[in-house]
Amino acid sequence: MKISKAELADTWYKRALGLMFRTKQEKPLIFKLGRESLLGANIHCCFMRFPIDVLFLNAQKCVVDKALNVKPWTLNVAPRKPAKYIIEFPVGQGTAKLGEQIEWKE
């Protein structure tokens, strides 16, 4: 799967804020974590107003887990395998299969 337009959460502030308080999501939001792990790869959906699809990727940008149609105010969404990237898609767009490699321009 190739992502042509995405927003990068490339600062501490952007990663902390994520999609909170937005009224809609127009393109995927990509989080790059410091290292591949289980502990730092969880998200929450507090203060969100819409559901999302979430893909968790390893260092090779392959999907290791996913959570579809995650509702607002869900407290802990975490992968079952270590992840280095998290991509939050508008609901219905996180269609990649486990093991599939995701490409985007950094």
N, C-alpha and C positions, 0 to 999 in steps of 0.2 A: 504494500500500500504506500502511496506517495502522498504527502501532505504539501499542497502548493502554497497555501496561505495559513499562517499560524501566528499566534502571539507567544512570545517567549517570556517566561517568568524567570528572568536572568539576574534579578537583584534580590536581596533579602526582603525588601519591602514588597515587591511584586509577588514573591513566593508566599509571604505571610498573608497578603490580601487575597490572592487568587481571584475567584469569581464572586466573592462576598459583595453584597449590596448592589450588584448589577441587576438590571431589569431584563436583560436578554444576553445571549451569547451568539456571536456571529461566526466565530472561527475557533478552532481548537486552541487550547492553552497548554503549552509544554513546559513542564518543570524538569530541570536538570539537577539531580541531587549530587552531593559531594562525592559519594561513592556508592557502589552497589550494596544494598543492605535490605534487611527486613525492617529494622527498627525505625529508620527515618523515612520510610516509603509509605506512610499512612496519611490519609487526608480526612477532613471532615467537611460537611456541607452546611455548617451553621451560617445563618444570615444569608443564605442563598434563596432565590425566588423561583427556581426552575430545576427540573431534574437534569442529570448529565450521564454520559457514558464515560467510563474511566478505563484506560489501558495502562498496564504496568509493563515496562520494558527493561530488559537487562542491558548491560554495557554494549552489547552488539546490536542494540535497538530491535531485538526480537521480543514479541509479546510473551510474557511469562504468566500473566493473569489479567482478568478483566472483570469489571463490575458494570452491568448495564442498567439503565434507568434508575440511577441512584437518586433518591428523593431528597428535597431540601430538609435540613436539620438531621440528616444521618450523621451519627457521631464518629464512627471509626470505620473507614474503608481502607483495608490493608491487603497487600498481595500475599499469596501463599508461598511465593518464592522471592528471593532477593531482587530488587529493582534499582535501576539507576535513573530512569526517566518515568515520569507520570504524564499522561496526556488526558486532558479533560475535553471531551467532545460534546457538542450539542447532542441531545438525546436522539438516538437513531443513527448516528454517524460513526459510532465506535464498532465498526463491523469486522475488524481484522480478526483472524483466527489465531489461536494459540500457536506460537512458533513462527508466525509470519513476521517478516522484517518490515519496519516502518522507516520511510525515508523523508527527510525534510532538510531544508537549507538552514544552517546555523549562522 
